[in-house]
Amino acid sequence: MDTATINASGRGLYCNRTLNLRGIRAVGYDMDYTLVHYHVETWERWAYQVLKARFEALGWPVKDLAFDPRAVMRGLVIDTATGNLLKCNRFGFVKKALHGTRTLSHEEFREQYARTLVDLAEPRWSFLNTLFSISEGCLYAQLVDLLDQRKLPGVMGYAELYKKVRESLDAAHVEGDLKAEVMRNPERYVFKDPETALALLDQKHAGKKLLLITNSEWDYTQSMMTWSFDPHLPAGMTWRQLFDVVIVAARKPDFFTSDAPFFEVATPEGLLRPAMGPFLPGSAYFGGSARRLERQLGLSGDEILYAGDHMFGDVHFTKSVLRWRTALILRELEEELVAMNAFGPTEARLEALMQEKERLEDRHCQLRLLQQRRREDYGPREGVQAQEVSAELQEIRARLTALDDEIAPLAKAASELANPTWGLLTRAGNDKSHLARQVERYADIYTSRVSNFLHATPYAYLRNRRGSMPHDPASH
């Protein structure tokens, strides 16, 4: 696959900070949506049904609600004070808002967010970090509608409602309702990528230690990794032999900040015993902490690369606390880049029209200033008659109106790429999205799937593009 094809399909490695893979001595991986990818709509539809059934059992009128996979996307922010879903730009300014499933009117938007900056450090905001957030966000928005209609039992606010949705989803995970179904039918829920095993074999034989660090429990990890990897490894080899260290129930992000001890998974059923001494080859471990892992490996900081899909649980803490190198897995990139490439000719037309509009607006401003100077009798003035200025202004206004009519549908189509409600994952209007800012800040590299490392090899020197500022000369 050549570079042009890789970029068009979204299968590239995208570099924020220069990364020499030859200097990486250990590569750690999350499991869910990192090493093991799910059919997103199928998984989230099932999670939605489990959540809905829990509320239906409480007597809530949710029977007629239906899952909408496009209603929510990763990177949105829930305003728990108002029951709104928000798309924000990199500075925290809100660019689009829905109250429940209804788009806010212009007046409502200005009243609520004209002077508001979203700061994720404040408890008011909940950031949808992963693809696992889609069912949660979709149901919450629909429940906000029911709450506004006074159809939910008990007196509660939007924040309490969100807490109930969050707690119900966590309980479904803890009690195994979701994962038991996936283990019974992996072919329905799990997307197989045979190239992932090859990419990890390349890294292992290049001398890098491979680490699996997942929050999933042992039985689920064993089931998913066996199904996803064993058929694609050399004869007689299993996924356990692929990894130097396997850690389950890691409790990320606490794993990266605590000093909790490890326990060894002592039996195939997952029974535990205290881990004594160095890690044993072929063993799996429960809990623990990154600090103890570093001591066991004799490695730290930028000698370790960690890849995961959760912005805060995987990437934020590894970068800000441990200074590990980081890779964020964004599966949606593939769909988005395909959409962007298909939209390319329209985008070029839109850009040409916008450039013409900017040129005409600039001339319009100059002519208005010339009129003002003539009217107030001051400053330099061009040697043209007042009637000529008025005629040119009228001509420009007519052309600008025609341009706006031509630009509007193209701009609307651009704002609906990949998702008709929220648009592109990494864009918010003409700016980068809040998620894109997080990616830039905490992920050294990002990519759509682990198998994309095949195209780089374990020996690549990944270089970021030169940073740009608005005053930089335009490249042509």
DRENZA-965628 format. One line per field, with one value per residue (C-alpha): residue number from 1; x, y, z. Coordinates in pm, whole numbers, plus 50000, padded with zeros to 5 digits. Each point is the difference from the previous one (the first is absolute). Example, Ala and Ser with C-alpha at 12.3 -4.5 7.8 and 13.67 -1.06 7.14 Angstrom:
! residues 2
tiza	c(1, 2)
xx	c(51230, 50137)
yy	c(49550, 50344)
zz	c(50780, 49934)
This chain:
! residues 476
tiza	c(1, 2, 3, 4, 5, 6, 7, 8, 9, 10, 11, 12, 13, 14, 15, 16, 17, 18, 19, 20, 21, 22, 23, 24, 25, 26, 27, 28, 29, 30, 31, 32, 33, 34, 35, 36, 37, 38, 39, 40, 41, 42, 43, 44, 45, 46, 47, 48, 49, 50, 51, 52, 53, 54, 55, 56, 57, 58, 59, 60, 61, 62, 63, 64, 65, 66, 67, 68, 69, 70, 71, 72, 73, 74, 75, 76, 77, 78, 79, 80, 81, 82, 83, 84, 85, 86, 87, 88, 89, 90, 91, 92, 93, 94, 95, 96, 97, 98, 99, 100, 101, 102, 103, 104, 105, 106, 107, 108, 109, 110, 111, 112, 113, 114, 115, 116, 117, 118, 119, 120, 121, 122, 123, 124, 125, 126, 127, 128, 129, 130, 131, 132, 133, 134, 135, 136, 137, 138, 139, 140, 141, 142, 143, 144, 145, 146, 147, 148, 149, 150, 151, 152, 153, 154, 155, 156, 157, 158, 159, 160, 161, 162, 163, 164, 165, 166, 167, 168, 169, 170, 171, 172, 173, 174, 175, 176, 177, 178, 179, 180, 181, 182, 183, 184, 185, 186, 187, 188, 189, 190, 191, 192, 193, 194, 195, 196, 197, 198, 199, 200, 201, 202, 203, 204, 205, 206, 207, 208, 209, 210, 211, 212, 213, 214, 215, 216, 217, 218, 219, 220, 221, 222, 223, 224, 225, 226, 227, 228, 229, 230, 231, 232, 233, 234, 235, 236, 237, 238, 239, 240, 241, 242, 243, 244, 245, 246, 247, 248, 249, 250, 251, 252, 253, 254, 255, 256, 257, 258, 259, 260, 261, 262, 263, 264, 265, 266, 267, 268, 269, 270, 271, 272, 273, 274, 275, 276, 277, 278, 279, 280, 281, 282, 283, 284, 285, 286, 287, 288, 289, 290, 291, 292, 293, 294, 295, 296, 297, 298, 299, 300, 301, 302, 303, 304, 305, 306, 307, 308, 309, 310, 311, 312, 313, 314, 315, 316, 317, 318, 319, 320, 321, 322, 323, 324, 325, 326, 327, 328, 329, 330, 331, 332, 333, 334, 335, 336, 337, 338, 339, 340, 341, 342, 343, 344, 345, 346, 347, 348, 349, 350, 351, 352, 353, 354, 355, 356, 357, 358, 359, 360, 361, 362, 363, 364, 365, 366, 367, 368, 369, 370, 371, 372, 373, 374, 375, 376, 377, 378, 379, 380, 381, 382, 383, 384, 385, 386, 387, 388, 389, 390, 391, 392, 393, 394, 395, 396, 397, 398, 399, 400, 401, 402, 403, 404, 405, 406, 407, 408, 409, 410, 411, 412, 413, 414, 415, 416, 417, 418, 419, 420, 421, 422, 423, 424, 425, 426, 427, 428, 429, 430, 431, 432, 433, 434, 435, 436, 437, 438, 439, 440, 441, 442, 443, 444, 445, 446, 447, 448, 449, 450, 451, 452, 453, 454, 455, 456, 457, 458, 459, 460, 461, 462, 463, 464, 465, 466, 467, 468, 469, 470, 471, 472, 473, 474, 475, 476)
xx	c(50000, 50164, 49997, 49729, 49770, 50074, 49913, 49682, 49878, 50088, 50252, 50297, 50190, 49956, 50274, 49963, 50349, 50302, 50023, 50295, 49857, 50353, 50036, 49685, 50083, 49650, 49659, 49690, 49647, 49650, 49764, 49645, 49984, 50380, 50115, 49643, 49763, 49625, 49729, 49908, 49634, 49933, 50175, 49850, 49651, 50031, 50132, 49709, 49751, 50156, 49982, 49643, 49890, 50141, 49794, 49694, 50025, 49981, 49671, 50140, 49808, 50289, 49849, 49953, 50346, 50231, 50377, 50135, 50368, 50047, 49848, 50329, 50368, 50324, 50134, 49670, 49947, 49693, 49897, 49851, 49864, 49770, 49956, 50176, 50240, 50277, 50260, 50282, 50304, 50357, 49961, 49689, 49752, 49675, 49935, 49685, 49754, 49702, 49765, 49914, 49939, 49895, 50238, 50006, 49857, 50236, 49856, 50033, 50355, 50107, 49832, 50165, 50344, 50095, 50214, 50075, 50328, 50003, 50271, 50008, 50154, 49661, 49751, 49723, 50146, 50022, 50221, 49904, 50342, 49948, 49775, 49848, 49838, 49762, 49720, 50031, 49976, 49715, 49781, 50082, 49885, 49673, 49944, 50051, 49702, 49791, 50112, 49892, 49661, 49978, 49969, 50279, 49914, 50143, 50130, 50343, 50216, 50213, 50312, 49824, 49859, 50347, 50129, 49728, 50090, 50371, 49946, 49772, 50259, 50276, 49781, 49933, 50375, 50070, 49720, 50110, 49674, 50182, 50315, 49828, 49805, 50318, 50181, 49707, 49996, 50343, 49947, 49706, 50169, 50374, 50172, 50291, 50316, 50259, 50266, 50004, 50170, 50261, 50071, 50059, 50219, 50212, 50043, 50076, 50265, 50149, 50087, 49717, 49820, 49624, 49764, 49623, 49844, 49621, 49721, 49809, 49986, 50198, 49724, 49892, 50359, 50082, 49691, 50045, 50375, 49975, 49728, 50166, 50366, 50060, 49876, 50245, 50317, 50259, 49903, 50024, 50019, 49731, 49941, 50148, 50337, 49974, 50004, 50280, 49762, 49620, 49815, 49622, 49762, 50259, 49756, 50129, 50051, 50084, 50250, 50217, 49990, 49980, 50253, 49764, 50147, 49968, 49827, 50074, 49715, 50070, 49739, 49821, 49683, 50168, 50074, 50267, 50305, 50245, 50272, 50340, 50325, 50045, 49733, 49986, 50001, 49657, 49823, 49726, 49957, 49713, 49995, 50336, 50140, 50215, 50275, 50038, 49988, 50283, 50211, 49933, 50096, 50293, 49854, 49829, 49891, 50062, 50129, 49636, 49727, 49640, 49706, 49634, 49667, 49897, 50113, 50038, 50021, 50270, 50174, 49962, 50146, 50276, 50123, 49945, 50101, 50246, 50131, 49957, 49967, 49638, 49790, 49626, 49780, 49720, 49814, 49769, 50291, 49950, 49640, 50083, 50296, 49805, 49722, 50249, 50175, 49668, 49901, 50332, 49872, 49709, 50238, 50223, 49698, 49894, 50349, 50013, 49662, 50110, 50316, 49794, 49765, 50292, 50143, 49665, 49940, 50341, 49922, 49656, 50166, 50245, 49719, 49797, 50303, 50043, 49633, 50050, 50305, 49818, 49696, 50203, 50256, 50327, 50297, 50120, 49740, 50023, 49943, 49658, 49656, 49744, 49760, 50264, 50058, 49627, 49962, 50292, 49864, 49663, 50164, 50209, 49697, 49812, 50296, 50040, 49634, 50037, 50316, 49824, 49725, 50261, 50214, 49718, 49916, 50368, 50081, 49705, 50121, 50349, 49858, 49817, 50291, 50011, 49714, 49692, 49957, 50353, 50227, 50363, 50157, 50294, 49824, 49768, 49891, 50315, 50214, 50138, 49766, 50056, 50088, 50258, 50163, 50020, 50152, 50265, 50082, 50024, 50048, 50346, 49848, 49649, 49861, 49684, 50121, 50305, 50062, 50093, 50340, 50069, 50037, 50261, 50202, 50150, 50302, 49832, 50092, 49664, 50023, 49728, 49921, 50128, 49761, 49816, 49869, 49756, 50286, 50209, 50040, 49745, 50140, 49892)
yy	c(50000, 50328, 50323, 50166, 49699, 49983, 50367, 49977, 49699, 50143, 49722, 50226, 50087, 50369, 50164, 50293, 49964, 49835, 49634, 49772, 49648, 49860, 50162, 49835, 49695, 49904, 50047, 49982, 49954, 50041, 49726, 50126, 50214, 49981, 49642, 49873, 50205, 49967, 50054, 50332, 50021, 49636, 50028, 50338, 49888, 49707, 50227, 50236, 49713, 49888, 50355, 50047, 49673, 50112, 50320, 49817, 49770, 50313, 50094, 50273, 50056, 49908, 49709, 50198, 50156, 49886, 50009, 50261, 49932, 50346, 50194, 50014, 49975, 49978, 50341, 50162, 50158, 49949, 50309, 49829, 50331, 50052, 49659, 50121, 49820, 50228, 50013, 50231, 50139, 49973, 50310, 49868, 50222, 49820, 49978, 49786, 49894, 49767, 49992, 49633, 49920, 50355, 50256, 50318, 50310, 50290, 50192, 49704, 49939, 50360, 50014, 49680, 50000, 50346, 50055, 49639, 49815, 49624, 49894, 49622, 50038, 50124, 49731, 50160, 49857, 49633, 49921, 49703, 49840, 49677, 49812, 49834, 50340, 49993, 49795, 50195, 50339, 49893, 49873, 50299, 50242, 49810, 49989, 50376, 50032, 49780, 50192, 50327, 49844, 49899, 49635, 49868, 49892, 50196, 50355, 50034, 50238, 49946, 49927, 49734, 49847, 49975, 49841, 49733, 49922, 49984, 49777, 49767, 49957, 49936, 49743, 49824, 49968, 49886, 49745, 49865, 50056, 50151, 49792, 49664, 50056, 50095, 49687, 49786, 50159, 50150, 49966, 50239, 50268, 49981, 50122, 49775, 50165, 49727, 50265, 50104, 49673, 50051, 50357, 49879, 49712, 50253, 50203, 49696, 49864, 50350, 49962, 50196, 49873, 49981, 50089, 49953, 50235, 49983, 50085, 49690, 49699, 49683, 49782, 50263, 50083, 49632, 49950, 50309, 49966, 49629, 50060, 50307, 49890, 49626, 49914, 50253, 49901, 49744, 49636, 49901, 50359, 50170, 50361, 49927, 49934, 50320, 50223, 50032, 50141, 49963, 50219, 49978, 50203, 50278, 50269, 50264, 50290, 49920, 49745, 50289, 50201, 49745, 49758, 49703, 49649, 49733, 49666, 49701, 49835, 49653, 49782, 49988, 50102, 50322, 49926, 50231, 49980, 50271, 50061, 49942, 50089, 50070, 49938, 49638, 49921, 49894, 50129, 50261, 50261, 50182, 50367, 50152, 50332, 50156, 50089, 49638, 49891, 50240, 49856, 49645, 50088, 50223, 50255, 50336, 50319, 50029, 49642, 49885, 50062, 49945, 49973, 50028, 50143, 50187, 50363, 50033, 49642, 49899, 50305, 50299, 49840, 49804, 50322, 50251, 49777, 49741, 50174, 49679, 50042, 49973, 49876, 50067, 49760, 50184, 49747, 50270, 50149, 49751, 50099, 50369, 50000, 49807, 50261, 50289, 49862, 49945, 50357, 50136, 50150, 50168, 50125, 50153, 50174, 50128, 50130, 50184, 50163, 50103, 50156, 50199, 50106, 50116, 50201, 50168, 50067, 50165, 50223, 50077, 50115, 50222, 50164, 50064, 50166, 50213, 50110, 50085, 50215, 50185, 50053, 50125, 50182, 49859, 49781, 49875, 49908, 49814, 50198, 49853, 50158, 49937, 49853, 49749, 49893, 49950, 49803, 49770, 49948, 49900, 49759, 49841, 49958, 49820, 49770, 49928, 49905, 49764, 49854, 49939, 49813, 49782, 49951, 49914, 49647, 49914, 50119, 49803, 49685, 50056, 50030, 49667, 49787, 49662, 50096, 50201, 50154, 50051, 49991, 49889, 49867, 50239, 50316, 50250, 50254, 50130, 49916, 49687, 49821, 49968, 49635, 50099, 50229, 49711, 49781, 50262, 50052, 49642, 49763, 49989, 49810, 49894, 49745, 49807, 49651, 49821, 49813, 50333, 49958, 49751, 50288, 50169, 49693, 49984, 50198, 50314, 50354, 50180, 50375, 50254, 50268, 50349, 50191, 50292, 50337, 50230, 50237, 49728, 50037, 49788, 49696, 49947)
zz	c(50000, 49894, 50204, 49791, 50044, 50374, 50049, 49792, 50201, 50341, 50066, 50069, 50319, 50074, 50202, 50244, 50150, 49843, 50103, 49929, 50024, 50014, 50342, 50139, 50212, 50113, 49836, 50219, 49870, 50131, 49881, 49932, 49685, 49978, 49945, 49980, 49784, 50016, 49743, 50157, 49906, 50095, 50337, 50088, 49894, 50240, 50279, 49935, 50029, 50330, 50136, 49880, 50159, 50335, 49993, 49871, 50303, 50218, 49837, 49775, 49671, 49769, 49806, 49678, 50000, 49718, 49965, 49758, 49922, 49849, 50291, 50193, 49919, 50192, 50103, 50094, 50340, 50216, 50195, 50303, 50130, 49701, 49836, 49685, 49766, 49871, 49726, 50108, 49826, 50130, 50218, 50176, 49816, 49923, 49626, 49998, 50269, 50029, 50297, 50019, 49634, 49900, 49852, 50205, 49834, 49930, 50294, 50239, 49884, 50060, 50339, 50125, 49839, 49871, 50312, 50090, 49956, 50043, 50245, 50040, 50345, 50125, 50113, 49790, 49678, 49903, 49702, 49781, 49973, 49811, 49760, 50308, 50072, 49703, 50158, 50324, 49828, 49772, 50285, 50222, 49729, 49957, 50378, 50017, 49762, 50228, 50308, 49840, 49929, 50372, 49903, 50224, 50355, 50289, 50014, 49847, 49803, 49692, 50207, 50206, 49683, 49849, 50319, 49976, 49637, 50083, 50301, 49804, 49725, 50254, 50174, 49669, 49947, 50356, 50001, 49663, 49811, 49702, 49982, 50054, 49679, 49811, 50123, 49883, 49653, 49922, 49625, 50027, 50209, 49932, 49686, 49904, 49869, 49924, 49933, 50367, 50099, 49727, 50115, 50356, 49881, 49812, 50318, 50214, 49764, 49975, 50369, 50161, 50310, 49943, 50283, 50025, 50257, 50007, 50241, 49889, 50230, 49936, 49856, 49749, 49902, 49950, 49783, 49780, 49949, 49919, 49742, 49847, 49992, 50021, 49647, 49852, 50189, 49887, 50055, 50366, 50126, 50210, 50095, 50347, 49837, 49801, 50309, 50253, 50263, 50026, 50252, 50046, 50221, 49991, 50124, 49757, 50045, 50367, 49869, 49878, 50324, 50287, 50151, 50033, 50017, 49732, 50045, 49783, 49811, 50138, 49829, 49664, 50186, 50116, 50367, 50142, 50224, 50106, 49741, 50154, 49829, 49627, 49739, 49889, 49626, 49881, 50311, 50015, 50273, 50164, 50106, 50084, 49889, 49731, 50248, 50106, 49637, 49914, 50283, 49880, 49642, 50089, 49760, 50038, 49826, 49630, 49970, 50015, 49740, 50111, 49759, 50099, 49891, 50317, 49994, 50376, 50127, 49750, 49854, 50234, 50312, 49828, 49843, 50283, 50297, 49866, 49687, 49802, 49624, 49897, 49707, 49982, 49803, 49815, 49791, 49862, 49804, 49721, 49934, 50036, 49761, 49738, 50029, 49986, 49693, 49822, 50088, 49867, 49672, 50181, 50269, 49731, 49846, 50343, 50071, 49664, 50069, 50350, 49862, 49751, 50280, 50217, 49709, 49932, 50372, 50023, 49701, 50150, 50324, 49811, 49803, 50315, 50159, 49687, 50024, 50367, 49930, 49724, 50220, 50299, 49782, 50137, 49903, 49662, 49742, 49674, 49683, 49924, 49999, 50272, 49745, 49891, 50361, 50058, 49678, 50087, 50352, 49860, 49755, 50277, 50228, 49723, 49935, 50374, 50025, 49707, 50153, 50333, 49818, 49832, 50312, 50244, 49876, 49957, 50354, 50136, 49824, 50143, 50352, 49962, 49882, 50179, 50235, 49892, 50346, 50129, 49696, 50016, 50319, 49987, 49880, 50164, 49743, 49832, 50303, 50161, 50237, 50373, 49939, 49739, 50256, 50246, 49729, 49925, 50365, 50125, 49704, 49843, 49711, 49907, 49759, 49923, 50099, 50135, 49673, 49842, 50168, 49719, 49756, 50220, 50118, 50352, 49879, 49867, 50096, 50009, 49951, 50062, 49748, 50062, 50227, 49843, 50112, 49820, 49908, 49834, 49622, 49816, 49826, 49641)
